[in-house]
Amino acid sequence: MPDSYHQAVDGLEIGPNVGSCGAAAFSRQRVIVPDVMQHANWSAYLELAERAEIRACWSEPIALTGEVLGTFAMYYREPHAPTAFELKVIESATQLAGIAIDHQRTKQAILDLNRSVEQRGARRTEQLTLANRELERSNDEQRQFAYVASQDLQEPLRAITSFGKLLKRDYLGRLDARADEWLDIIVDGSRRMHDLIEDLLG
């Protein structure tokens, strides 16, 4: 078929009197026109048929699960009615065309699904990357805070530890048993506080 024919019929709405293919798609039944010059379906398209040298056209709807996907057509340069064998050929060709179209649609659906999954995966990866960056920033802030806080705590703790040790060295056994116990508590508590701060920095 010449390109001019394809361009002329591209986008035509289907209907009961729209050539052979438009009528077949509309009625969902085979339409056989042995002579387009003598058939009402082609009256609006006679000039187009003459330019394309079409004299006969048989069209079979390509349908899967009730949906018409298109039509399969046979064109002739002379008036021609189909034989039983030719009808079998067009039926088989139509079925193959339907399978091919369905296969392509399924393949495209899988490609679209894969693309969608990849896009969702990419968005999720981006979200996780941003969340990880935010977590790292938060952890850095916490580390900085812990470092500053531990430095601020170290100075008074050193004083408590030093004076506690001095008191224990100079007054252990010179006061009553309760004072000795308190001195031990002060020294032991300051040591444990020092260990906690070191753990916080570590």
Phi, psi and chi 1 to 4 in degrees:
 res  aa     phi    psi   chi1   chi2   chi3   chi4
   1 MET       -  137.7  -57.3  -60.6  -65.2      -
   2 PRO   -69.0  152.9   22.5  -30.3      -      -
   3 ASP   -59.6  -34.2  -72.6  -20.2      -      -
   4 SER   -60.6  -34.0   58.1      -      -      -
   5 TYR   -67.7  -47.4  178.9   81.5      -      -
   6 HIS   -60.1  -41.8  -67.0  -62.6      -      -
   7 GLN   -65.6  -35.6  -69.4  167.1    2.8      -
   8 ALA   -70.8  -35.9      -      -      -      -
   9 VAL   -92.4  -11.5  -60.9      -      -      -
  10 ASP   -63.7  124.0 -174.1   32.3      -      -
  11 GLY    89.3   -1.4      -      -      -      -
  12 LEU   -64.0  139.1  -80.2 -179.9      -      -
  13 GLU   -76.3  143.2  -63.1 -125.6   -2.0      -
  14 ILE   -74.9  157.6   62.9  172.7      -      -
  15 GLY  -175.5  169.7      -      -      -      -
  16 PRO   -66.9  -19.4   23.2  -31.4      -      -
  17 ASN  -124.4   26.4  -59.9  -50.6      -      -
  18 VAL   -99.5   84.6 -179.1      -      -      -
  19 GLY    56.1 -149.5      -      -      -      -
  20 SER   -93.7  -46.0  -61.7      -      -      -
  21 CYS   -69.4  -45.2  -66.8      -      -      -
  22 GLY   -62.1  -38.1      -      -      -      -
  23 ALA   -70.8  -39.6      -      -      -      -
  24 ALA   -65.3  -42.0      -      -      -      -
  25 ALA   -65.7  -38.6      -      -      -      -
  26 PHE   -69.2  -47.9 -179.6   80.8      -      -
  27 SER   -83.9  -14.5   66.5      -      -      -
  28 ARG    61.6   28.8  -62.4  172.9 -178.0 -110.0
  29 GLN  -136.1  157.4  -65.4  178.9   -7.0      -
  30 ARG   -61.9  137.4  178.2 -173.5  -57.9  147.1
  31 VAL  -123.2  120.3  172.4      -      -      -
  32 ILE  -113.6  121.0  -63.6  173.1      -      -
  33 VAL  -119.4  100.0  177.6      -      -      -
  34 PRO   -68.2  -25.8  -17.0   28.8      -      -
  35 ASP  -145.1  105.2 -172.1  -11.2      -      -
  36 VAL   -64.1  -26.1  -61.3      -      -      -
  37 MET   -72.5  -15.1  -61.8  -59.8  170.4      -
  38 GLN  -114.7    9.8  -54.4  -62.6  -38.7      -
  39 HIS  -115.8  136.1 -158.8  -77.1      -      -
  40 ALA   -60.5  -33.2      -      -      -      -
  41 ASN   -61.3  -24.4  -76.6   15.3      -      -
  42 TRP  -104.5    2.5  -78.0   82.5      -      -
  43 SER   -58.7  -33.6   59.6      -      -      -
  44 ALA   -82.9   -7.4      -      -      -      -
  45 TYR  -123.7   20.5  -48.8  102.7      -      -
  46 LEU   -63.4  -42.1  -69.1  179.0      -      -
  47 GLU   -64.0  -40.9 -176.6 -178.7  -24.4      -
  48 LEU   -63.5  -42.7  179.2   61.9      -      -
  49 ALA   -64.3  -41.1      -      -      -      -
  50 GLU   -63.3  -43.6  -75.3  179.3    5.7      -
  51 ARG   -64.1  -35.3  -78.9 -159.2  -43.6  -97.2
  52 ALA   -88.4   -1.3      -      -      -      -
  53 GLU    58.9   45.9  -61.7 -179.1   18.1      -
  54 ILE  -100.7  129.5  -62.7  169.9      -      -
  55 ARG  -121.6  -21.0  -75.2  -57.3  -57.8  -87.9
  56 ALA  -143.0  148.3      -      -      -      -
  57 CYS  -152.5  126.3  179.7      -      -      -
  58 TRP  -115.0  137.5  -38.6  -28.3      -      -
  59 SER  -134.7  136.2 -174.5      -      -      -
  60 GLU  -121.7  128.1 -175.8   94.3   10.3      -
  61 PRO   -70.0  138.3   23.6  -29.6      -      -
  62 ILE   -95.5  109.7  -58.6  169.9      -      -
  63 ALA  -129.4  138.2      -      -      -      -
  64 LEU  -130.6  130.0  -72.2  174.7      -      -
  65 THR    45.6   44.2   61.2      -      -      -
  66 GLY    83.6   -8.5      -      -      -      -
  67 GLU   -98.2  128.6  178.7 -171.8    4.6      -
  68 VAL   -82.7  118.9  174.8      -      -      -
  69 LEU   -93.6  -19.5  -54.0  176.6      -      -
  70 GLY   164.5 -161.8      -      -      -      -
  71 THR  -136.3  153.4   58.6      -      -      -
  72 PHE  -112.6  124.1 -175.4   86.8      -      -
  73 ALA  -124.0  148.1      -      -      -      -
  74 MET  -116.6  127.4  -60.6  -71.8  -70.9      -
  75 TYR  -113.5  145.7  -65.2   92.7      -      -
  76 TYR  -132.2  149.5  -69.0   88.2      -      -
  77 ARG   -84.3  -10.1  -66.3 -176.6 -169.6  -84.4
  78 GLU  -127.3  153.7  -60.4  -66.6  -26.7      -
  79 PRO   -55.6  135.6  -25.8   34.8      -      -
  80 HIS  -160.1  131.9 -175.6   60.4      -      -
  81 ALA  -104.4  144.2      -      -      -      -
  82 PRO   -74.6  148.3   28.0  -34.2      -      -
  83 THR   -88.2  169.8   64.3      -      -      -
  84 ALA   -59.3  -39.9      -      -      -      -
  85 PHE   -64.2  -43.0  174.9   75.4      -      -
  86 GLU   -65.3  -34.6  -72.6  170.5  -34.0      -
  87 LEU   -64.8  -38.9  -72.4  176.6      -      -
  88 LYS   -63.7  -39.9  -73.3  -71.2 -176.1 -171.8
  89 VAL   -63.2  -46.1  169.4      -      -      -
  90 ILE   -67.2  -34.8 -163.8  171.8      -      -
  91 GLU   -62.6  -47.3  -76.2  176.8   12.2      -
  92 SER   -63.7  -44.1  -62.1      -      -      -
  93 ALA   -63.0  -38.7      -      -      -      -
  94 THR   -64.6  -42.9  -57.7      -      -      -
  95 GLN   -62.3  -43.0  -71.4  173.7   -6.4      -
  96 LEU   -63.1  -41.2  -71.3  173.7      -      -
  97 ALA   -62.2  -41.0      -      -      -      -
  98 GLY   -62.2  -43.1      -      -      -      -
  99 ILE   -63.0  -43.4  -68.6  168.4      -      -
 100 ALA   -62.9  -43.7      -      -      -      -
 101 ILE   -64.7  -44.8  -68.0  170.1      -      -
 102 ASP   -62.3  -41.1 -173.4   53.0      -      -
 103 HIS   -61.5  -44.0  173.3   74.1      -      -
 104 GLN   -65.5  -40.4 -174.7   60.2   34.0      -
 105 ARG   -65.0  -41.2  -76.5  170.7   39.6  155.5
 106 THR   -64.0  -43.4  -58.2      -      -      -
 107 LYS   -60.5  -43.4 -178.0  179.2  173.9 -177.4
 108 GLN   -65.5  -39.3 -172.6   59.1   49.5      -
 109 ALA   -62.6  -40.3      -      -      -      -
 110 ILE   -65.4  -43.0  -69.3  169.9      -      -
 111 LEU   -61.6  -43.0  -72.0  172.9      -      -
 112 ASP   -63.8  -40.9  -68.4  -16.2      -      -
 113 LEU   -64.4  -44.7 -179.8   61.2      -      -
 114 ASN   -60.7  -43.2  -75.2  -19.3      -      -
 115 ARG   -62.5  -41.4 -167.3  174.8  -58.6  112.1
 116 SER   -64.0  -43.7  173.8      -      -      -
 117 VAL   -63.0  -43.1  168.6      -      -      -
 118 GLU   -62.9  -40.9  -72.8  171.1    2.6      -
 119 GLN   -66.1  -41.8  -71.4  171.1  -12.7      -
 120 ARG   -64.5  -39.8  -76.1 -161.4  -53.1  -97.5
 121 GLY   -62.9  -41.2      -      -      -      -
 122 ALA   -65.2  -42.2      -      -      -      -
 123 ARG   -63.5  -41.0  -78.5 -164.0  -59.7  -88.2
 124 ARG   -65.8  -41.0 -175.2   65.3 -179.0  143.8
 125 THR   -62.2  -42.1  -60.7      -      -      -
 126 GLU   -63.4  -41.6 -176.2  179.7   -9.5      -
 127 GLN   -63.0  -42.2  -69.7  169.9  -12.7      -
 128 LEU   -65.7  -38.5  -71.4  173.0      -      -
 129 THR   -61.9  -45.2  -60.0      -      -      -
 130 LEU   -63.8  -40.9  -68.5  173.4      -      -
 131 ALA   -64.5  -40.2      -      -      -      -
 132 ASN   -64.2  -40.8  -77.2  -24.8      -      -
 133 ARG   -62.6  -42.4  -76.1 -175.4 -166.7  150.0
 134 GLU   -64.3  -39.4 -179.1   60.8   24.0      -
 135 LEU   -64.8  -42.0 -178.1   60.3      -      -
 136 GLU   -62.9  -41.9  -73.3  174.0   10.1      -
 137 ARG   -61.9  -43.8 -173.2 -165.7   60.4   74.7
 138 SER   -63.7  -41.8  176.5      -      -      -
 139 ASN   -63.8  -39.7  -74.1  -17.7      -      -
 140 ASP   -61.1  -43.1  -74.4  -17.1      -      -
 141 GLU   -63.0  -40.7  -72.7  179.4   -4.1      -
 142 GLN   -66.0  -39.7  -72.0  179.3    3.8      -
 143 ARG   -63.7  -42.2  -82.0 -168.1  -71.0  -88.9
 144 GLN   -64.2  -41.5  -70.6  172.7    1.7      -
 145 PHE   -63.5  -44.4  172.1   78.3      -      -
 146 ALA   -62.0  -39.4      -      -      -      -
 147 TYR   -65.4  -46.9  178.8   78.4      -      -
 148 VAL   -63.0  -45.4  170.8      -      -      -
 149 ALA   -62.8  -41.7      -      -      -      -
 150 SER   -66.7  -37.1   65.8      -      -      -
 151 GLN   -64.5  -40.7  -67.9  -58.0  -43.6      -
 152 ASP   -65.6  -33.0  -70.7  -14.6      -      -
 153 LEU   -79.8  -26.0  -69.5  171.8      -      -
 154 GLN   -62.2  -41.3  -71.3  -79.1   13.1      -
 155 GLU   -62.9  -54.3 -172.8   57.8   35.4      -
 156 PRO   -65.9  -30.0   17.6  -27.2      -      -
 157 LEU   -66.5  -39.9  179.3   60.4      -      -
 158 ARG   -61.5  -38.3  -84.1 -165.5  -74.1  -87.9
 159 ALA   -65.8  -44.5      -      -      -      -
 160 ILE   -61.4  -45.3  -67.2  169.5      -      -
 161 THR   -62.8  -47.5  -57.7      -      -      -
 162 SER   -62.8  -48.1  -63.4      -      -      -
 163 PHE   -70.5  -31.9  -77.0  106.9      -      -
 164 GLY   -63.3  -43.4      -      -      -      -
 165 LYS   -65.3  -40.0  -73.2  179.5  179.8  177.0
 166 LEU   -62.5  -46.1  -73.7  172.9      -      -
 167 LEU   -60.0  -43.1  -76.9  171.1      -      -
 168 LYS   -65.5  -42.2 -170.2  171.2 -179.4 -179.6
 169 ARG   -64.6  -43.8 -175.4 -168.8   70.8 -166.4
 170 ASP   -87.0  -25.7  -67.0  -17.3      -      -
 171 TYR  -120.1   -0.8  -66.6   97.6      -      -
 172 LEU   -62.7  124.6 -171.5   63.5      -      -
 173 GLY    86.6   -8.7      -      -      -      -
 174 ARG   -95.5  -15.2  -63.7  176.1   68.7 -172.2
 175 LEU  -109.2 -171.7  -56.8  169.9      -      -
 176 ASP   -78.3  173.0   60.2   19.9      -      -
 177 ALA   -61.4  -33.8      -      -      -      -
 178 ARG   -65.9  -41.5  174.7  177.5  -86.0  177.8
 179 ALA   -63.6  -39.3      -      -      -      -
 180 ASP   -62.4  -40.4  -70.9  -14.5      -      -
 181 GLU   -64.3  -41.9 -179.8 -176.8  -11.4      -
 182 TRP   -65.0  -39.5  -71.8   -9.1      -      -
 183 LEU   -62.2  -41.9  -74.1  171.8      -      -
 184 ASP   -61.6  -40.2  -74.0  -21.5      -      -
 185 ILE   -63.8  -42.8  -70.0  171.6      -      -
 186 ILE   -61.6  -48.6  -69.3  171.0      -      -
 187 VAL   -66.0  -44.2  172.1      -      -      -
 188 ASP   -66.8  -41.1 -174.6   56.7      -      -
 189 GLY   -64.7  -40.7      -      -      -      -
 190 SER   -67.4  -35.0   63.5      -      -      -
 191 ARG   -65.6  -43.8 -179.0 -172.8   54.0   75.2
 192 ARG   -66.6  -36.8  -77.6 -170.0  -72.9  124.0
 193 MET   -63.7  -40.2 -177.1   62.8  140.2      -
 194 HIS   -60.9  -43.7  173.3   75.6      -      -
 195 ASP   -63.3  -39.8  -69.0  -15.7      -      -
 196 LEU   -63.2  -41.8  -74.6  171.7      -      -
 197 ILE   -66.1  -40.4  -68.0  172.4      -      -
 198 GLU   -62.8  -41.2  -71.8  -63.4  -44.2      -
 199 ASP   -62.4  -38.2  -71.1  -15.8      -      -
 200 LEU   -63.8  -38.1 -172.8   63.0      -      -
 201 LEU   -73.9  -31.2  -75.2  172.4      -      -
 202 GLY   -72.2      -      -      -      -      -
